[in-house]
């Protein structure tokens, strides 16, 4: 490349999008000026493929069990995501590519910050004591606090995020579509000390969750990566508690 880097980036953005008939001319011309202002909102995610059976993410620091599972056997102190600490060789959640699913995020004891890689999610609702904080048109029903500050969730109704604060005693209801990407990534608490202490999990999006190994790999392969096969095979096996790795993401 020669010349001005900024001009090169702007021209590349323009050239790579000029055949997109859905992009308005004003938005396309704006790319040449470096104007990246969104010209429309993201489309709604559509109906979930797991109605009434939302996936759960719970954050908890302390001795097991967490408050959501009071009758489970007692366990050691730890930084837990769904009552597990991070194991780099274990898939905790396997998802079907092309599916759209609901999740519910909860923190116990103290707040945490949920972050998931690859696919954004839409905040569908936020509940407190089982009641939505939103009215039917997304209006916030929670009054400002004693110093006039608005509840932090008031402007999140049907917005898209990849990171969201999960206040204890609140439930954040999200919906995510697993679009195109097949492979492994992580979700975790975005507080670095919590993440590095084990509050993280491996997620695998597979082409066919009903097939052996999620349908990954090809028939007739004579060799497979031991680590990758261990990850795939562990997706349906019981979890193992191992020391967490320090990993900055």
ChimeraX commands (.cxc) that place a marker at each C-alpha (Angstrom):
marker #1 position 0.00,0.00,0.00 radius 0.5
marker #1 position 1.17,3.52,-0.79 radius 0.5
marker #1 position -0.33,6.87,0.12 radius 0.5
marker #1 position -2.54,7.88,3.01 radius 0.5
marker #1 position -3.71,4.99,5.22 radius 0.5
marker #1 position -6.99,6.67,6.13 radius 0.5
marker #1 position -7.86,7.28,2.49 radius 0.5
marker #1 position -7.04,3.65,1.71 radius 0.5
marker #1 position -9.38,2.40,4.46 radius 0.5
marker #1 position -12.22,4.71,3.41 radius 0.5
marker #1 position -11.89,3.74,-0.26 radius 0.5
marker #1 position -11.77,0.02,0.64 radius 0.5
marker #1 position -14.95,0.34,2.72 radius 0.5
marker #1 position -16.67,2.12,-0.16 radius 0.5
marker #1 position -15.54,-0.35,-2.84 radius 0.5
marker #1 position -16.51,-3.39,-0.78 radius 0.5
marker #1 position -20.03,-2.05,-0.13 radius 0.5
marker #1 position -20.96,-0.23,-3.34 radius 0.5
marker #1 position -22.76,-3.26,-4.80 radius 0.5
marker #1 position -24.99,-3.66,-1.73 radius 0.5
marker #1 position -28.38,-2.56,-2.99 radius 0.5
marker #1 position -29.75,-2.31,0.56 radius 0.5
marker #1 position -27.26,0.42,1.52 radius 0.5
marker #1 position -28.67,3.95,0.95 radius 0.5
marker #1 position -26.60,6.23,-1.26 radius 0.5
marker #1 position -26.08,8.71,1.58 radius 0.5
marker #1 position -24.65,6.00,3.82 radius 0.5
marker #1 position -22.43,4.69,1.01 radius 0.5
marker #1 position -21.09,8.14,0.17 radius 0.5
marker #1 position -20.47,8.72,3.87 radius 0.5
marker #1 position -17.93,5.89,3.87 radius 0.5
marker #1 position -15.66,8.00,1.68 radius 0.5
marker #1 position -15.72,10.68,4.40 radius 0.5
marker #1 position -15.14,8.18,7.20 radius 0.5
marker #1 position -18.75,8.57,8.41 radius 0.5
marker #1 position -19.70,5.23,10.01 radius 0.5
marker #1 position -22.98,6.43,11.53 radius 0.5
marker #1 position -25.45,3.50,11.63 radius 0.5
marker #1 position -28.16,3.98,9.02 radius 0.5
marker #1 position -30.59,1.47,10.51 radius 0.5
marker #1 position -30.98,-0.66,13.59 radius 0.5
marker #1 position -30.20,-4.35,13.58 radius 0.5
marker #1 position -33.19,-6.56,12.71 radius 0.5
marker #1 position -35.06,-8.29,15.47 radius 0.5
marker #1 position -33.73,-11.79,16.15 radius 0.5
marker #1 position -37.06,-13.51,15.49 radius 0.5
marker #1 position -38.75,-16.26,17.45 radius 0.5
marker #1 position -36.58,-18.50,19.66 radius 0.5
marker #1 position -36.08,-22.18,18.90 radius 0.5
marker #1 position -36.17,-22.95,22.65 radius 0.5
marker #1 position -39.43,-21.31,23.83 radius 0.5
marker #1 position -39.99,-21.77,27.55 radius 0.5
marker #1 position -36.61,-23.46,27.95 radius 0.5
marker #1 position -34.13,-20.59,28.05 radius 0.5
marker #1 position -30.45,-21.31,28.59 radius 0.5
marker #1 position -29.14,-20.11,31.93 radius 0.5
marker #1 position -25.93,-18.33,32.88 radius 0.5
marker #1 position -25.36,-17.83,36.60 radius 0.5
marker #1 position -22.38,-16.06,38.17 radius 0.5
marker #1 position -21.37,-16.80,41.74 radius 0.5
marker #1 position -18.32,-16.38,43.99 radius 0.5
marker #1 position -18.28,-18.56,47.09 radius 0.5
marker #1 position -18.67,-22.13,48.23 radius 0.5
marker #1 position -20.96,-24.41,46.27 radius 0.5
marker #1 position -23.81,-24.84,45.84 radius 0.5
marker #1 position -24.88,-21.48,44.49 radius 0.5
marker #1 position -28.24,-20.04,45.65 radius 0.5
marker #1 position -30.00,-21.35,42.52 radius 0.5
marker #1 position -29.18,-24.96,43.49 radius 0.5
marker #1 position -29.49,-25.07,47.31 radius 0.5
marker #1 position -30.01,-28.85,47.41 radius 0.5
marker #1 position -26.87,-29.74,45.41 radius 0.5
marker #1 position -23.91,-31.26,47.27 radius 0.5
marker #1 position -21.55,-28.81,48.98 radius 0.5
marker #1 position -18.38,-27.86,47.17 radius 0.5
marker #1 position -15.26,-25.72,47.48 radius 0.5
marker #1 position -14.88,-21.97,47.22 radius 0.5
marker #1 position -14.47,-20.71,43.68 radius 0.5
marker #1 position -15.38,-18.28,40.93 radius 0.5
marker #1 position -18.25,-20.13,39.28 radius 0.5
marker #1 position -20.11,-19.83,35.98 radius 0.5
marker #1 position -23.01,-22.28,36.07 radius 0.5
marker #1 position -21.32,-23.97,39.05 radius 0.5
marker #1 position -18.22,-24.77,36.98 radius 0.5
marker #1 position -14.73,-23.30,36.81 radius 0.5
marker #1 position -12.98,-22.95,33.49 radius 0.5
marker #1 position -11.48,-26.06,31.92 radius 0.5
marker #1 position -9.74,-25.30,28.60 radius 0.5
marker #1 position -10.24,-28.90,27.46 radius 0.5
marker #1 position -13.98,-29.07,28.07 radius 0.5
marker #1 position -16.88,-27.74,25.99 radius 0.5
marker #1 position -19.55,-26.47,28.37 radius 0.5
marker #1 position -22.23,-25.46,25.85 radius 0.5
marker #1 position -22.86,-26.86,22.37 radius 0.5
marker #1 position -25.15,-24.81,20.09 radius 0.5
marker #1 position -26.76,-25.52,16.73 radius 0.5
marker #1 position -25.70,-23.19,13.91 radius 0.5
marker #1 position -28.72,-21.36,12.50 radius 0.5
marker #1 position -30.69,-21.58,15.75 radius 0.5
marker #1 position -32.04,-18.60,17.68 radius 0.5
marker #1 position -32.22,-19.08,21.44 radius 0.5
marker #1 position -33.23,-17.28,24.62 radius 0.5
marker #1 position -30.88,-16.99,27.60 radius 0.5
marker #1 position -31.35,-15.70,31.16 radius 0.5
marker #1 position -28.37,-14.09,32.93 radius 0.5
marker #1 position -28.22,-13.94,36.74 radius 0.5
marker #1 position -25.64,-12.91,39.36 radius 0.5
marker #1 position -25.66,-14.01,42.99 radius 0.5
marker #1 position -24.04,-12.07,45.83 radius 0.5
marker #1 position -22.52,-9.32,43.73 radius 0.5
marker #1 position -22.85,-8.01,40.17 radius 0.5
marker #1 position -20.89,-9.40,37.23 radius 0.5
marker #1 position -20.38,-8.46,33.57 radius 0.5
marker #1 position -21.47,-11.01,30.96 radius 0.5
marker #1 position -19.48,-11.08,27.71 radius 0.5
marker #1 position -19.76,-13.60,24.88 radius 0.5
marker #1 position -17.64,-13.77,21.74 radius 0.5
marker #1 position -18.72,-14.06,18.06 radius 0.5
marker #1 position -22.50,-13.48,18.12 radius 0.5
marker #1 position -24.20,-10.38,19.56 radius 0.5
marker #1 position -27.42,-10.71,21.51 radius 0.5
marker #1 position -30.61,-8.70,21.79 radius 0.5
marker #1 position -31.77,-7.61,25.24 radius 0.5
marker #1 position -35.39,-8.75,25.25 radius 0.5
marker #1 position -36.31,-7.93,28.86 radius 0.5
marker #1 position -34.93,-7.21,32.32 radius 0.5
marker #1 position -36.83,-8.49,35.35 radius 0.5
marker #1 position -36.57,-7.73,39.05 radius 0.5
marker #1 position -38.41,-9.87,41.60 radius 0.5
marker #1 position -40.05,-11.62,38.66 radius 0.5
marker #1 position -41.49,-8.43,37.14 radius 0.5
marker #1 position -40.36,-6.65,33.98 radius 0.5
marker #1 position -38.92,-3.17,34.38 radius 0.5
marker #1 position -40.38,-2.23,30.97 radius 0.5
marker #1 position -43.84,-1.32,29.78 radius 0.5
marker #1 position -45.36,-2.75,26.58 radius 0.5
marker #1 position -43.57,-0.18,24.39 radius 0.5
marker #1 position -40.24,-0.38,26.19 radius 0.5
marker #1 position -40.87,2.52,28.54 radius 0.5
marker #1 position -38.91,2.18,31.78 radius 0.5
marker #1 position -41.13,1.58,34.82 radius 0.5
marker #1 position -38.37,2.07,37.39 radius 0.5
marker #1 position -38.30,5.61,38.81 radius 0.5
marker #1 position -34.98,7.47,39.18 radius 0.5
marker #1 position -33.14,6.90,42.44 radius 0.5
marker #1 position -32.80,9.36,45.34 radius 0.5
marker #1 position -30.24,11.50,43.48 radius 0.5
marker #1 position -32.15,11.44,40.20 radius 0.5
marker #1 position -30.14,8.76,38.40 radius 0.5
marker #1 position -32.00,6.53,35.97 radius 0.5
marker #1 position -31.85,2.74,36.32 radius 0.5
marker #1 position -28.96,1.48,34.17 radius 0.5
marker #1 position -31.24,-0.90,32.23 radius 0.5
marker #1 position -33.82,1.70,31.20 radius 0.5
marker #1 position -32.40,2.25,27.69 radius 0.5
marker #1 position -31.54,-1.38,26.88 radius 0.5
marker #1 position -34.95,-2.66,25.74 radius 0.5
marker #1 position -34.40,-4.51,22.43 radius 0.5
marker #1 position -30.86,-3.17,21.96 radius 0.5
marker #1 position -27.99,-5.32,20.68 radius 0.5
marker #1 position -24.93,-5.98,22.82 radius 0.5
marker #1 position -22.04,-8.39,23.27 radius 0.5
marker #1 position -21.48,-7.29,26.88 radius 0.5
marker #1 position -24.00,-6.46,29.60 radius 0.5
marker #1 position -23.84,-5.69,33.32 radius 0.5
marker #1 position -25.74,-8.30,35.36 radius 0.5
marker #1 position -26.86,-6.70,38.59 radius 0.5
marker #1 position -27.55,-9.10,41.44 radius 0.5
marker #1 position -31.29,-9.53,42.09 radius 0.5
marker #1 position -31.99,-8.76,38.41 radius 0.5
marker #1 position -32.44,-11.19,35.52 radius 0.5
marker #1 position -31.30,-10.10,32.04 radius 0.5
marker #1 position -33.22,-11.91,29.29 radius 0.5
marker #1 position -31.38,-12.04,25.96 radius 0.5
marker #1 position -31.88,-13.65,22.54 radius 0.5
marker #1 position -29.07,-14.65,20.19 radius 0.5
marker #1 position -28.95,-16.09,16.66 radius 0.5
marker #1 position -26.00,-18.37,15.85 radius 0.5
marker #1 position -25.44,-17.12,12.34 radius 0.5
marker #1 position -22.88,-18.71,9.96 radius 0.5
marker #1 position -19.94,-19.21,12.34 radius 0.5
marker #1 position -19.05,-22.81,13.28 radius 0.5
marker #1 position -16.40,-23.39,15.92 radius 0.5
marker #1 position -15.28,-22.70,19.46 radius 0.5
marker #1 position -15.20,-19.49,21.51 radius 0.5
marker #1 position -15.75,-18.40,25.10 radius 0.5
marker #1 position -18.17,-16.56,27.35 radius 0.5
marker #1 position -17.03,-15.11,30.65 radius 0.5
marker #1 position -17.28,-12.43,33.29 radius 0.5
marker #1 position -15.59,-9.33,31.90 radius 0.5
marker #1 position -14.06,-8.42,35.27 radius 0.5
marker #1 position -10.51,-9.57,34.62 radius 0.5
marker #1 position -9.79,-10.98,38.09 radius 0.5
marker #1 position -13.01,-13.00,37.97 radius 0.5
marker #1 position -12.34,-14.33,34.48 radius 0.5
marker #1 position -8.78,-15.30,35.31 radius 0.5
marker #1 position -9.96,-17.05,38.47 radius 0.5
marker #1 position -12.17,-19.40,36.45 radius 0.5
marker #1 position -15.42,-17.56,35.66 radius 0.5
marker #1 position -15.40,-18.56,31.99 radius 0.5
marker #1 position -16.79,-21.33,29.77 radius 0.5
marker #1 position -16.15,-22.79,26.32 radius 0.5
marker #1 position -18.94,-22.59,23.75 radius 0.5
marker #1 position -19.06,-24.63,20.54 radius 0.5
marker #1 position -21.37,-23.91,17.60 radius 0.5
marker #1 position -21.79,-27.12,15.61 radius 0.5
marker #1 position -23.34,-27.92,12.20 radius 0.5
marker #1 position -25.46,-30.73,13.68 radius 0.5
marker #1 position -25.75,-31.11,17.45 radius 0.5
marker #1 position -27.54,-34.46,16.98 radius 0.5
marker #1 position -24.58,-36.01,15.13 radius 0.5
marker #1 position -21.51,-37.53,16.82 radius 0.5
marker #1 position -19.13,-34.75,17.77 radius 0.5
marker #1 position -21.68,-32.19,16.61 radius 0.5
marker #1 position -21.08,-33.16,12.97 radius 0.5
marker #1 position -17.63,-31.63,12.97 radius 0.5
marker #1 position -14.83,-33.22,10.95 radius 0.5
marker #1 position -15.02,-35.28,7.76 radius 0.5
marker #1 position -15.60,-38.96,7.19 radius 0.5
marker #1 position -12.45,-40.92,6.50 radius 0.5
marker #1 position -10.10,-38.59,8.32 radius 0.5
marker #1 position -7.03,-40.59,9.36 radius 0.5
marker #1 position -5.85,-38.17,12.02 radius 0.5
marker #1 position -7.50,-35.63,14.25 radius 0.5
marker #1 position -6.08,-33.07,16.64 radius 0.5
marker #1 position -6.12,-34.65,20.14 radius 0.5
marker #1 position -7.06,-31.33,21.72 radius 0.5
marker #1 position -9.87,-30.62,19.26 radius 0.5
marker #1 position -11.30,-34.10,19.60 radius 0.5
marker #1 position -11.12,-33.82,23.39 radius 0.5
marker #1 position -13.08,-30.57,23.20 radius 0.5
marker #1 position -15.71,-32.06,20.89 radius 0.5
marker #1 position -16.08,-35.29,22.84 radius 0.5
marker #1 position -16.37,-33.42,26.12 radius 0.5
marker #1 position -19.38,-31.44,24.97 radius 0.5
marker #1 position -21.72,-34.16,26.20 radius 0.5
marker #1 position -19.58,-35.58,29.00 radius 0.5
marker #1 position -19.66,-34.63,32.71 radius 0.5
marker #1 position -17.61,-31.56,33.56 radius 0.5
marker #1 position -14.35,-31.80,35.44 radius 0.5
marker #1 position -13.11,-29.22,37.90 radius 0.5
marker #1 position -9.52,-28.26,37.13 radius 0.5
marker #1 position -7.38,-25.26,38.07 radius 0.5
marker #1 position -8.32,-22.24,36.01 radius 0.5
marker #1 position -5.99,-20.69,33.48 radius 0.5
marker #1 position -5.05,-17.03,33.40 radius 0.5
marker #1 position -6.30,-15.83,30.03 radius 0.5
marker #1 position -6.79,-12.24,28.87 radius 0.5
marker #1 position -9.61,-11.82,26.34 radius 0.5
marker link #1:1,2 radius 0.2
marker link #1:2,3 radius 0.2
marker link #1:3,4 radius 0.2
marker link #1:4,5 radius 0.2
marker link #1:5,6 radius 0.2
marker link #1:6,7 radius 0.2
marker link #1:7,8 radius 0.2
marker link #1:8,9 radius 0.2
marker link #1:9,10 radius 0.2
marker link #1:10,11 radius 0.2
marker link #1:11,12 radius 0.2
marker link #1:12,13 radius 0.2
marker link #1:13,14 radius 0.2
marker link #1:14,15 radius 0.2
marker link #1:15,16 radius 0.2
marker link #1:16,17 radius 0.2
marker link #1:17,18 radius 0.2
marker link #1:18,19 radius 0.2
marker link #1:19,20 radius 0.2
marker link #1:20,21 radius 0.2
marker link #1:21,22 radius 0.2
marker link #1:22,23 radius 0.2
marker link #1:23,24 radius 0.2
marker link #1:24,25 radius 0.2
marker link #1:25,26 radius 0.2
marker link #1:26,27 radius 0.2
marker link #1:27,28 radius 0.2
marker link #1:28,29 radius 0.2
marker link #1:29,30 radius 0.2
marker link #1:30,31 radius 0.2
marker link #1:31,32 radius 0.2
marker link #1:32,33 radius 0.2
marker link #1:33,34 radius 0.2
marker link #1:34,35 radius 0.2
marker link #1:35,36 radius 0.2
marker link #1:36,37 radius 0.2
marker link #1:37,38 radius 0.2
marker link #1:38,39 radius 0.2
marker link #1:39,40 radius 0.2
marker link #1:40,41 radius 0.2
marker link #1:41,42 radius 0.2
marker link #1:42,43 radius 0.2
marker link #1:43,44 radius 0.2
marker link #1:44,45 radius 0.2
marker link #1:45,46 radius 0.2
marker link #1:46,47 radius 0.2
marker link #1:47,48 radius 0.2
marker link #1:48,49 radius 0.2
marker link #1:49,50 radius 0.2
marker link #1:50,51 radius 0.2
marker link #1:51,52 radius 0.2
marker link #1:52,53 radius 0.2
marker link #1:53,54 radius 0.2
marker link #1:54,55 radius 0.2
marker link #1:55,56 radius 0.2
marker link #1:56,57 radius 0.2
marker link #1:57,58 radius 0.2
marker link #1:58,59 radius 0.2
marker link #1:59,60 radius 0.2
marker link #1:60,61 radius 0.2
marker link #1:61,62 radius 0.2
marker link #1:62,63 radius 0.2
marker link #1:63,64 radius 0.2
marker link #1:64,65 radius 0.2
marker link #1:65,66 radius 0.2
marker link #1:66,67 radius 0.2
marker link #1:67,68 radius 0.2
marker link #1:68,69 radius 0.2
marker link #1:69,70 radius 0.2
marker link #1:70,71 radius 0.2
marker link #1:71,72 radius 0.2
marker link #1:72,73 radius 0.2
marker link #1:73,74 radius 0.2
marker link #1:74,75 radius 0.2
marker link #1:75,76 radius 0.2
marker link #1:76,77 radius 0.2
marker link #1:77,78 radius 0.2
marker link #1:78,79 radius 0.2
marker link #1:79,80 radius 0.2
marker link #1:80,81 radius 0.2
marker link #1:81,82 radius 0.2
marker link #1:82,83 radius 0.2
marker link #1:83,84 radius 0.2
marker link #1:84,85 radius 0.2
marker link #1:85,86 radius 0.2
marker link #1:86,87 radius 0.2
marker link #1:87,88 radius 0.2
marker link #1:88,89 radius 0.2
marker link #1:89,90 radius 0.2
marker link #1:90,91 radius 0.2
marker link #1:91,92 radius 0.2
marker link #1:92,93 radius 0.2
marker link #1:93,94 radius 0.2
marker link #1:94,95 radius 0.2
marker link #1:95,96 radius 0.2
marker link #1:96,97 radius 0.2
marker link #1:97,98 radius 0.2
marker link #1:98,99 radius 0.2
marker link #1:99,100 radius 0.2
marker link #1:100,101 radius 0.2
marker link #1:101,102 radius 0.2
marker link #1:102,103 radius 0.2
marker link #1:103,104 radius 0.2
marker link #1:104,105 radius 0.2
marker link #1:105,106 radius 0.2
marker link #1:106,107 radius 0.2
marker link #1:107,108 radius 0.2
marker link #1:108,109 radius 0.2
marker link #1:109,110 radius 0.2
marker link #1:110,111 radius 0.2
marker link #1:111,112 radius 0.2
marker link #1:112,113 radius 0.2
marker link #1:113,114 radius 0.2
marker link #1:114,115 radius 0.2
marker link #1:115,116 radius 0.2
marker link #1:116,117 radius 0.2
marker link #1:117,118 radius 0.2
marker link #1:118,119 radius 0.2
marker link #1:119,120 radius 0.2
marker link #1:120,121 radius 0.2
marker link #1:121,122 radius 0.2
marker link #1:122,123 radius 0.2
marker link #1:123,124 radius 0.2
marker link #1:124,125 radius 0.2
marker link #1:125,126 radius 0.2
marker link #1:126,127 radius 0.2
marker link #1:127,128 radius 0.2
marker link #1:128,129 radius 0.2
marker link #1:129,130 radius 0.2
marker link #1:130,131 radius 0.2
marker link #1:131,132 radius 0.2
marker link #1:132,133 radius 0.2
marker link #1:133,134 radius 0.2
marker link #1:134,135 radius 0.2
marker link #1:135,136 radius 0.2
marker link #1:136,137 radius 0.2
marker link #1:137,138 radius 0.2
marker link #1:138,139 radius 0.2
marker link #1:139,140 radius 0.2
marker link #1:140,141 radius 0.2
marker link #1:141,142 radius 0.2
marker link #1:142,143 radius 0.2
marker link #1:143,144 radius 0.2
marker link #1:144,145 radius 0.2
marker link #1:145,146 radius 0.2
marker link #1:146,147 radius 0.2
marker link #1:147,148 radius 0.2
marker link #1:148,149 radius 0.2
marker link #1:149,150 radius 0.2
marker link #1:150,151 radius 0.2
marker link #1:151,152 radius 0.2
marker link #1:152,153 radius 0.2
marker link #1:153,154 radius 0.2
marker link #1:154,155 radius 0.2
marker link #1:155,156 radius 0.2
marker link #1:156,157 radius 0.2
marker link #1:157,158 radius 0.2
marker link #1:158,159 radius 0.2
marker link #1:159,160 radius 0.2
marker link #1:160,161 radius 0.2
marker link #1:161,162 radius 0.2
marker link #1:162,163 radius 0.2
marker link #1:163,164 radius 0.2
marker link #1:164,165 radius 0.2
marker link #1:165,166 radius 0.2
marker link #1:166,167 radius 0.2
marker link #1:167,168 radius 0.2
marker link #1:168,169 radius 0.2
marker link #1:169,170 radius 0.2
marker link #1:170,171 radius 0.2
marker link #1:171,172 radius 0.2
marker link #1:172,173 radius 0.2
marker link #1:173,174 radius 0.2
marker link #1:174,175 radius 0.2
marker link #1:175,176 radius 0.2
marker link #1:176,177 radius 0.2
marker link #1:177,178 radius 0.2
marker link #1:178,179 radius 0.2
marker link #1:179,180 radius 0.2
marker link #1:180,181 radius 0.2
marker link #1:181,182 radius 0.2
marker link #1:182,183 radius 0.2
marker link #1:183,184 radius 0.2
marker link #1:184,185 radius 0.2
marker link #1:185,186 radius 0.2
marker link #1:186,187 radius 0.2
marker link #1:187,188 radius 0.2
marker link #1:188,189 radius 0.2
marker link #1:189,190 radius 0.2
marker link #1:190,191 radius 0.2
marker link #1:191,192 radius 0.2
marker link #1:192,193 radius 0.2
marker link #1:193,194 radius 0.2
marker link #1:194,195 radius 0.2
marker link #1:195,196 radius 0.2
marker link #1:196,197 radius 0.2
marker link #1:197,198 radius 0.2
marker link #1:198,199 radius 0.2
marker link #1:199,200 radius 0.2
marker link #1:200,201 radius 0.2
marker link #1:201,202 radius 0.2
marker link #1:202,203 radius 0.2
marker link #1:203,204 radius 0.2
marker link #1:204,205 radius 0.2
marker link #1:205,206 radius 0.2
marker link #1:206,207 radius 0.2
marker link #1:207,208 radius 0.2
marker link #1:208,209 radius 0.2
marker link #1:209,210 radius 0.2
marker link #1:210,211 radius 0.2
marker link #1:211,212 radius 0.2
marker link #1:212,213 radius 0.2
marker link #1:213,214 radius 0.2
marker link #1:214,215 radius 0.2
marker link #1:215,216 radius 0.2
marker link #1:216,217 radius 0.2
marker link #1:217,218 radius 0.2
marker link #1:218,219 radius 0.2
marker link #1:219,220 radius 0.2
marker link #1:220,221 radius 0.2
marker link #1:221,222 radius 0.2
marker link #1:222,223 radius 0.2
marker link #1:223,224 radius 0.2
marker link #1:224,225 radius 0.2
marker link #1:225,226 radius 0.2
marker link #1:226,227 radius 0.2
marker link #1:227,228 radius 0.2
marker link #1:228,229 radius 0.2
marker link #1:229,230 radius 0.2
marker link #1:230,231 radius 0.2
marker link #1:231,232 radius 0.2
marker link #1:232,233 radius 0.2
marker link #1:233,234 radius 0.2
marker link #1:234,235 radius 0.2
marker link #1:235,236 radius 0.2
marker link #1:236,237 radius 0.2
marker link #1:237,238 radius 0.2
marker link #1:238,239 radius 0.2
marker link #1:239,240 radius 0.2
marker link #1:240,241 radius 0.2
marker link #1:241,242 radius 0.2
marker link #1:242,243 radius 0.2
marker link #1:243,244 radius 0.2
marker link #1:244,245 radius 0.2
marker link #1:245,246 radius 0.2
marker link #1:246,247 radius 0.2
marker link #1:247,248 radius 0.2
marker link #1:248,249 radius 0.2
view
